C-alpha cells in the first residue's frame, strides 16, 4: 500500500473539525473606557479603531498602537496609516496625535474644529 493511500485510509473516518482546530480566540487585554462614537466609520465589529492604543481602524490593517485620531471617521489609526491619510487631506490634517482615549464630547469638539479649519 502506498503512503498516500495509507494516509487517505487513516483520515477517511476522522471528523474534519478534529483535523483543523480553530485557533484560540484572543480577547483584548485592555478595558474599553469609552464606547465607539455612534458615527464612527467604518463600523467594525469589536474594538477595531475604537480604542486608543488598540488596533488600527483601517480595514486592511491590523497593527496595534493606534495613537492617531481621525477627526472625520471618529476612529484611531496607526502612525503609518495616519500619515498616508494626511498626505491626501490637503492643508488641514484629518489625523491628529492624541495621548488618551477621547470622550464623545472631545471627539465632537475635534470634528467641529476640523470643519472650521477647512472653511475658506
JOKADA-V882180 format. One record per helix or strand of 2 or more residues. SS is the DSSP state (h for helix, s for strand). FROM is the first residue (numbers start at 1). TO is the last residue. If there is no record, write none. Layout:
ss=(SS | SS)
from=(FROM | FROM)
to=(TO | TO)
//
This chain:
ss=(h | h | s | s | h | s | h)
from=(3 | 16 | 68 | 75 | 79 | 95 | 104)
to=(11 | 19 | 70 | 77 | 87 | 97 | 118)
//
